[in-house]
Amino acid sequence: MVTADGLRDEHVLLIQCPYCGERPEPEFVYGGQAHIARPQQPAELTDQQWTDYLYRRDNTRGPHAERWRHTHGCGRFFNALRDTTTDHFLATYRLDESPPRAPGESAK
Amino acid sequence: MRADVRHSFPDLTMQPFSALSLLKRGLSGQRGWTAQWRSPEPKNAYDAIIIGGGGHGLGAAYYLASEHRLGSVAVLEKGWIGGGNTGRNTTIIRSNYLFDESAALYDHAVRLWEGLSQTLNYNVMFSQRGVLMLAHSVHDMQVSKRHVHANRAAGVDNEWLTPEEAQAFCPPLNIGDIRYPVLGAALQRRGGTARHDAVAWGYARAADALGVDIIENCAVTGIVRNADGSVAGVQTTRGPISARRVGVSAAGHSSVVMKMAGVELPLESYPLQALVSEPVKPVFPCVVMSNTIHAYISQSDKGELVIGAGTDAYTSYTQRGGLHISSHALEAVCELFPMFRRLRMLRNWGGIVDVTPDRSPIIARTPVPGLYVNCGWGTGGFKATPGAAHVFAWTIARDEPHPINAPFTLERFRDGNLIDEAAAAAVAH
């Protein structure tokens, strides 16, 4: 069953692991914003740049690229694009893939 | 620093509450009450604008008008007064934080809570029934006792109870026959609860009486800046409004609002869940919190058990969350208080909380002149409402922090002066 805002009428989120398929959220651990690269030369950064790397996050309201780990399954990390205004997963993808550009392109 | 001075209310539209006035209205069928605050159209300009009509924002507007005598102040609220986290929290008030900076900030709030009903001429139902924080392991005991000693050194009341003393203070508590037995508890007797809606309504009514315009259903869509970068005003769904000073008190949406001025914050917004049971007769005398098995519970004056669950794992703006988070809290409550096992839950909900890396708030000036922010309260903003509002108003009025909020800057993350309250914040996140 799908509700008016496109969410399934479930009590937990169902997340599409790229390796195992659809599983309930408690099998997963959230890993925060995706695609944050550790600076190649940390010693050359200003204090503000290092602060931004450590602490600043986009905290996006809308489609958000983020890491998840299927801890109680295959144990592998993957990325997801999730709309933080609905918690609807728009896509999940492997770590070596770039994020899908168009938020409307659902993987489901 | 106690705010027990009664302010005079020049606006005759406000009817002061007294036992006599309640009796008179009661005998005349409750007719003749007037609106608690006006619903004015926004003016073109104000001396100061507060974005966010929760307890923190309304309180800041009240103190700007009452203590700093700012000529014209407006509170802009995208929904309705107290409809955000002010109406969604579990109403717990305490000041037993670890570090001196935090103890000063949260205890400033407790001292203001103690006189708030008198100050506002509005019963916020502040009840110092005691907050009991349980320890279930050797590590818990060490951390709790450290908190007790640190609090006492900082002049904040906190005491250590044996399991038997904890049970005597809270008779429903099961201290032995559970997987994680209660090994002791820290008790702050000055802690307790307040009626959360009344805090928003009381501040709104008192601020309105001092001339503050409270403008509901008015979402801010942009922050306008002068050529020199300073704040010139805001764009809203009800038209542009100019102001030299803008204070942002937008809780979970602080990142979204501050990005309108190009200011990036070290915040992440998570759903924090809570739920209430069906109402029952008075059975629960205090507030009990358990960090380790994660539950916190008190009983409202209506009789509902008010239960706090945890944050969801992921960032979100949905004001809901996974049922397994609430279930987990209920399992802990049923273990600690077996007599509640047959209670039914009435409703559950989520609020969006803005969490900082060190679990301490930011109450500060920003890189944009004239723009101030009060955010990052994470899971514990309600308890601080009067204190945060009071020092935020000071910061806005004087363009410099009050000594109490001086450590809570935006720059502390760059300069390494973190105030790490992850253990005291109680909610696991």
Interface residues (C-beta under 8 A of the other chain):
Chain A: H11 V12 L13 E25 P26 F28 V29 Y30 G32 D47 Q48 T51 D52 L54 Y55 R56 R57 N59 T60 R61 H64 E66 R82 T84 T85 T86 D87
Chain B: H253 S255 V256 E264 L265 P266 L267 E268 S269 A313 Y314 T315 S316 Y317 T318 R320 G322 L323 H324 D354 P357 F413 R414 D415
